[in-house]
Amino acid sequence: MTETADTKKTRLVQGPGLLLVWVYGVMSVGAVSRSVYQIVTDYGSAPLAHTLSAVAAVVYAFITYTLVRGGERARRAALVCCAAELAGVLVVGTWTVVEPSAFPDSTVWSAYGMGYIFIPVLLPITGMLWLRRSRTETAQPPVF
């Protein structure tokens, strides 16, 4: 059976991509755990913060899935999600620094991810760089 362009998958989980998937996976588990706990135990005290933590969890999980899935479509989806994630981290991070009273409880993206050792602001940048590099590598003609 020959592979067509649709069935051939671009491997995104190789080299540094494997570490990227691992970190996104850990962040997914952390963000899901945090948001579920916050929503179940104390949603009323800071609904915006807890909802944003849940949004971060969904974004991390989706990016993890697309990186593992592979393929050009998944790579593009992950790239868009990384850009959206970076925008979210920058907006929420700036908002929590400028107007801390708007968030009575912190989110994953508060203060640019300071509670997570700034991984939330560094991860989408690293992800976008890796995804651009993986596109460049797959665009090269095969060497015979």
N, C-alpha and C positions, 0 to 999 in steps of 0.2 A: 504494500500500500504506500503510495507516495503522499508526502505532506503537501497540502495546499497552503496558501498564504493565511487562510482562515484557521486552519488547524495547527499550524506551526506556532509555538509559543515562544515569546522572548523570555529567556530566563532572567528574572530580576533578583532572585535569591541566590546570588553567588558572590564570592568575595566579600566586599564591604556591605553588599546588599543583605547578606545573611545577618550581620550585626544589626543593621537597620530594622529588619523584620523582628528580630529578638527585642530590641528596645521598644519598637511600636507595640509589640505584644505585651510587654511588661507595663507600658503606659496604659494600654487598653484595660488590663486587669485592674491596675491601680485606680484609673478614672471610673470604671464601672463600679468597683467596690465602694469608692468614696461617694459617688452620686447616689447609688442605691441606699447606702446607709443614711446619707443626709436627707434624702427624700422620705424615707420610711420613718426616721426618728424625729426630724425637726424641719420639715418643709416650710411650715408657716413662718418661721423666723427670718428666712432669707430665700424666698422662692426664685428670684432671679439668679442668685449665685448657685443654687442647687440645680436649676435647670441648665445653666451654662456648663456645669460639671458633667451633666448627662450628655449634653451636646458634644463636649470634648471626648467623652467616652465613645460615642457613636463614630465620630470622625477618626479616632485612633483605630477602632476596630475595623472600619471600612478600609483604611489605608493598609492595615496589616493584611486583610483579606486580598486586596488587589495586588499587593507585592507578592504574596504567596501564589496567587492564581497565575500571574505572568501574562504575557501577550501584550501586543501594542495597545489594544483598547484598555486593558487594565492599567498599563503604564500611564496612559493619558488621564484616566480617571484618578489615579493616585496623584498625579502632578497637579490636577485641578484641586483636589482635596488638600494637598500640602499647601498650596497657595491660599486656600480658604482658611486653613488652620493657622497659617502665619498671620493672616489679616485678623483673625479672631484673637490670637495671642496679643498682637500689637494694640488692637482696640481695647480689649478687656484689661490688658496690662496697664495701658495708659490711663484708662478710666479709673482703675483701682488706685493708681498713684495720685492722680489729680483730685479725685472725689472719693476718698476711702469710705465715707459714710453711706455711699450708695450700695455698698456690699458689706452688710453686717457680718457675713461669714465669707471666708475666702473660697475661691474657685481654683480649679487646676491651673487656669491661666492668670490668676491674680499676680500682680507685680511681675509680670512676664514669666511666671512659673517659678518664682523664688522658692516656694515650698517644695518644689521638685528639682532643686538644684539647677534651675534655668533650662532644664531639658526641653520643656514645651516651646521655648523660643528657638533653641538650637536645632531641634529635631526636624521641623519642616524645611529649614534651610538646607540641612544635610540631605534630607529626602529629595528635595528638588534638584540639588546638584547631582545626586546619584541617578535620579531618573533621567536627567538630561544626558548624563554620561552613558547610561545604558542605551539610550536612543542613538547616540553617536556611534556606539559600538555595533549596534545591530544594523545601522544604515550602511556600514562599510560593505563593499562587494566581497564575496567569498574569495579566499585565497586558494589557488589550486596548486 
